[in-house]
Amino acid sequence: MPCVFLTNIRQESACAECIELMTIPSSPAICAVNLSKCYQLYNQPKDRLKQFLWRGKRKYYKELWALRDIDFSVSRGEVIGIVGNNGSGKSTLLQLVSGTLTPTSGEMTVNGRIAALLELGAGFNPEFSGRENVLMNAAIMGLSQDEIDERFESIVEFSGIGDFIDQPVKTYSSGMYVRLAFSVAISVDPDILVIDEALSVGDGTFARKSFDRIMQFRNAGKTILFCSHSIYQVAALCDRAIWLDKGRIAMIGSSDDITNQYGQTLINADSHLSHSNMQLQTALSNQSQTAARITGIQANVDGTNGTILHAMSRESTLTISIQFEFDSALPTPNLVVTFSTLDGLGISSASSYHDQIDLTTSYANNKKAEIVFPSIPLLKGDYTVSVYLGCENAIHCYDAALNIIQLTIDQNSTEQGFVMLPHHWK
């Protein structure tokens, strides 16, 4: 049996068998050993010259360690999520994997062709045409001239750029720019896909199309490294997750375990929020056209309508009516309703997907769906309700109305907590 080298990689602890495994096709797709990255921060430009002249005898810079002693491996075909607060080193790690940065110490080994969805279009020359940028960037990504010629038309077709392909990209809208860059990035048929922050790009139909392409990679058994602030997407898509904190690995484990632990720290960090300073956010005011969108939400408690509602625990009935629209070319989407405390702690959720409710008929009748919570079991407290419109798999989010309803629950009894669980005594 191989030692723990393949799951917690340290070069000095590797046995001969594990070193041999690293050289055969079953070796990990990605392997980091004692990986560290340090940036040198200079107060003023002339300090760089001083540092060069003194040849290391004095330090004219401050050290910022973005990553310290990172050890992990990713098996071929695995989907790994990366979570952590801003500044924890997530983007630095993805750049090291992608090869756009070199480590200060340690080793990063990657086995396979990489496509990195990091800063899309960062390598585009604004003076060049779309065609010239496609040819140049595809070559940089490792495609041969024959492969570029073979895939060029499909790249342009996927991007939807059309006749603008021969215009300078400086004349493109931001949406066109990103669509073309995404199309080039995924054209390399990678063994490893690296995604930073966004599961899909662009607006509307293209966002859905890009999401579908990424899911095709996942279903085809490609290795995916996925960094996101959406812990729901990490839990839904990833096999395992890595939690980074201040440049070090805080935890590695199953995506469910990591997102639960990490989510709890986010709640604790935001515990200063209160009812008085919380701002309601809603996507309903967003007038941009999307492939699917929420067009209206009405809520009532025992027949009383409003967005600020009062209810009695285990007595009142909450009814939420949701209007939505979607492109007829898409599968029927799903609706998700979530309940949270004012400081962001998720209490409960309900979705048409998990309840196995097909909204096709509801949409055909009046373009809306209604969800009812009879004898609402929430205990005394203040809560917010959010509504999400997701794809047929309830992973890709088309639209959201965040904290659209404020719900105050009163009760006559003295039970404590957030919710009364169904129970009986014997």
N, C-alpha and C positions, 0 to 999 in steps of 0.2 A: 504493500500500500504506500502511495506517495505521502510525504509529510505535509504539514500545514502550509508549505511554501506557496501552493497554488491559490490559497484563500487569504492568506495574510503574508504577503510576499516580503521577505527580508533576505537579501543576498547571502548574509553571513550564516543564516539558518537553513539554507537550501541543501537538501540532500542530493546525491548524484542522480538518483532516479528522477527527481523533479527537474533538475537542470536538463536532463535528457528529454523530458516531456515538453519543455519549452521549445525544443527544436523540431518537433514533429507537427503534422497538420492539426492535431487535437489540442495544440497549445492555445492559451488564452488569446482572444482578439486584441485585448489591451492589457498591459501590465505596467504598473508603476511601483518602483522600488526606491524607498527613501527620497521621494521626489520633493524638491524644495525650489522655490523661486523668490529671489530677493531683488527689489528695485532700489536703485541709488537715487536719492532725492537731493538735489542741489538747490541752495537758496538763491543763487545767481549764476548766470552763464559762465562768468570768469572762473568760478570754482572748479569747473570741469577742466579748464586749462591748468590750474594749479595742481589738481589731482594728477594730471598726466605728467607734469614736470617733476613732481615729488615722487612719482613712481611707487606709490603705495606707502611711503614712509610716514605720511600724515593722511588723515581723513578729512576731506572737505565736503562730505555728504552724510546724510542720515540714511540708515537702512530701514526699508519697509519690507518685511517678509510677508508676501502674499500667500505663500504656502510653506508648510514645514513638515517634513518627514511623512509624506503621504504614501501609504502602501495599500494597493488594492489590485484586483484583477477582474476582468470581464470575460466571461466565456463567450464563444462564438454563438450568435443567435440570441444572446441575452439582451433584455431591455432594462437599462439602469437609469434611474432618476437621480438627479443631484439637487438637493435643497439646501437652503441656508440664507441668512440675512444678507443684505447688501454689504459688500466688503468682506465677505467670508472667503472669497477666493474661487468662486464657481467659474466665472468667465476666464480667469487665469488658467484654471485646470483644463477647461475645454480648449483653450488656445495651445496649451502644451500637448494635448492629445492630437490636435490638428496639425501641429508642427509649425505654427506661426510664431511661437515663442520657444526659446531653448531654456532648459532648467539651469538653475544656478548650481545645483548638486542633485545627485541621484540619477535614476534612469527612467525613461519612458519608452516602452517597446510597443509598437503597433504592428499587427500582422493583417494586412489587407488594405484595399483602396478606400480612402476616406472621402466623404462629401460632408462639408461643414456648413451648416446654416447658422452662421454667426452674424457678422455685420454684412448683410446682403448688399452686394454692389460696391463694397469698399475698394475693390480693385478696378472698378470701371474708370476709364478715362472720359471725362465729360465732352471732350472735343471730338472723340471718335464716334462713329455711327454705332447703332445697336449691333449690326452685323460684325463690325470690326471688334467690338468688345466681346461678343460671343466667341469669335474665333480665338482671340487672345486668351480669354479666361479659360476656355475649354482646354487649350493647350497647356496652360499653367496647371490645370487640375489633372493632367496626365493622359489626356486623350490623344491618340495619334491623329494625323491628318485624315486618314481614311475614316476613322470613327467619327470625327467632327463632321465630315461631309455627309456621312450616313445619318447622323442624328440632327443635323442643323434644322431641317424643316420641322421636325417634331418639337424642337426647342421653341421655335418661333410660334408654332401652332399652340403649344401649351401656354405660352405667355400671353397670347392674345394681342400681340403688338401689331401684327398685320403689316400694312404698308409703311409704318413708321420705323421698320427695322433698319432702313438705310438713312434715317435722320440722326443727327448728333444726339446723344443721350441727354445733353444739357437742355434739350427742348422737351424732354419727357416729363410727364407729371410724376409725382413721387410714387403713385400706384403702379404706373407703367415701369418705372425704374426697378422697383422691388420685384415685380412679376417676372421681368426678364432675368434678373439676377437669380431668383429662385429656380427658374427653368433651367438655367445653365448648371446650377449647383447639383440638381438631382439628375442631370443627364449622364453622369459618369457611371451609373449603375454601381454604386459603392458596396463594399462589404461592410463598412461601418458608417453610420449616419450620426453626425453630431449636431444637436439642435440646442440653441441658446435662447431661452425665454419664450419663444413662440412656437406653438405646435403647427400653426398655419399662418399664412401671410396674406396681405391684401384685403380687399373688401368683398363682401357679397359672394357671388358665385365662385370667384377665384379662391377665396378663403376655403370654401368647401372642397374645391378641386385639389388644392394643395394638401389639405388634411387627408383626403382620400389617397393621394399619392404616398404620403408618409405611412399611412396604414397599410398600403400595399407592401412597402418595404418591411414593415413589422410582420405581416402575415407570410412573407416570403422567407422569414428566418434571418433577416439581416440583424447585425448587431447595432443597437441604438443607445446612444448616450444622450439623455434628455434632461435639460436644466429648465426648471420652471418655478415660478412663484405660486402656481396653482397646485396645491397639494392634492386636490381632488383628481386632477389629470395624472399626477405621478402615481397615486394609489390605483387608478383605473388601468393605466397602461403598462406600468413597470413591474418587472419581476422582483427586483431588489432596488434599494436606494442607498445613497451615500449622503450623510448629513455633515456639511462643513460648517465649522464655527471658528472664526478668527484664524483662518488658514490651516486649521488642523481638522482631522476627521473626528467628529464627535461620536458618530455611530454608523455602523453598516449593518444592514439586515433586510428583512422583507419590507416591501414598500408600505404595507399596512402598518407595521410596527413603527417604521421611521416617521411616516406622516402623522401618526397619532402623537408620538413624542414631540416632534417638531411643532405640530399645530398647537400643542399645549403651551409651548414656550412663547408662541406668538400671542396667545390669549393673555398670558401673564404680562408680556411686554406692553400690551395695549390696555391694561386694566385701569389706566388713568382716564379712559374715555367715559363720559357720562351722558345722560339724556340731554342735558342742556347744550353740550357742544357737539353732539353728533349731527352730522349733516346727512339728510336723506339724499341718496344717489339713485338715479333712475336712467335707464337707457331709452326711456320713452321719449325724451326730449331730443334724442339723436335723430336728425332728419336724414342721415346718410342711408342710401339704399343698400340693403343686405339681402342675402339669399332667403332668409327667413327672419321675421321680426315680430315682437310683441306690439300690438297696436292699442291695447287698452286693458286695464285691470279694474275691477270693481269688487269690493268686499263688504260684507254685512254680518252683523252679529244679531241673530234673532230678528232679522228684518230691518235693523238700523244700519244704514249705509255710511261709509266714510273711510278715510285712510288712518284716522286715529280712533280706535275702537276700544270699548270696555266690555269685558265678558266675565261670567261667573264660572269658576272652575267646576267641571263635571256637570254643568247644567246648561250652559249656553251652546249654541251651534254656530260655528264659523263657516261661512260660505264665500268662496273666492271664484269669481268668473274672470276668465282670461281670454281676450281676443288675440288672434295671431294670424299671420299670413306667411306663405312660403312659396317659392318657385315651384311650379307644377312639375318641373323636371326632377325635383328632389323627392326622395322617400318622405313619407309623413314624419315630421319631427315629434319630439317628446317634450313634455312639460315637467318641470321640477319645482316644488314649493319647499322652502326651508324656513325653519324657525330658529332664531338665535337670541341670545341675551344682548343687552346693549353694548357689552364689551366684546362681542364677537364670538362668544362660545356657541357652537352649534348644538342645538337641543334635539332637533328631529328634522326629518325630511320625508317627502312623499313624491313619487314620480310615476308618470304613466308607464314608463319603461319597466320598472320593477314590479308594478302592479299588473303588467301585461294588458294594458289598455291601449287599443288602437284608436287614435284620434281621427282617423280618416272620415268616419261617419259624422262625428261632431263638427269637423271642419266643413264637410260638404253641406251640412244643414244650415249652420249660421256662423261659421268661421270662429267658433269659440268653444271652450271647454269649461266645465264647472267642477270644482272639487269641494266636498263638504266634510267638515270635521264635527261630527255630532258629539255632544257632551264632552267638550274639549278637555282633555285630561291634564293640561298644564296647571301647575300650582301658582300661587300668588307671586306676582312679579311683573316686570316690564319686558316685552319681547318685540322683536322686529321680524317681519316676514319678507322674504325675497322670492322672486319668481325668475326661473331660467327657461329659455327655449333652446333645446339641444337637438342634436342629430338623432337618427333612428337608433343609434347605440347609446345615446345619452352621454357621450364623451365630448364631442366638439360642441361648444356653446355658440349659437348664432346670436343670441340677444339675451339681455338680463335687465331686470328691474330690481335694483338692490335696495333693501330696507324700505320698500314701497309702502308697507303697512306698519303702523305702531299699534301694538296690542297690549293693553293692561288687563291683567287677570286678578280678580278678587276671589276670596274664598271664605266660607263660613267655618271651616275646620282648622286644625292646627298642624296638619302634616307639613313636613319640611322638604325642600328640594325644588326641582323644576317640574317634575311630571309624576303623576300617580300611575304606577304600574298596575295592570290587571292582576288580581290575586284573589285567593279565597282561603279560608281557614278550615282546618280539620281538627 
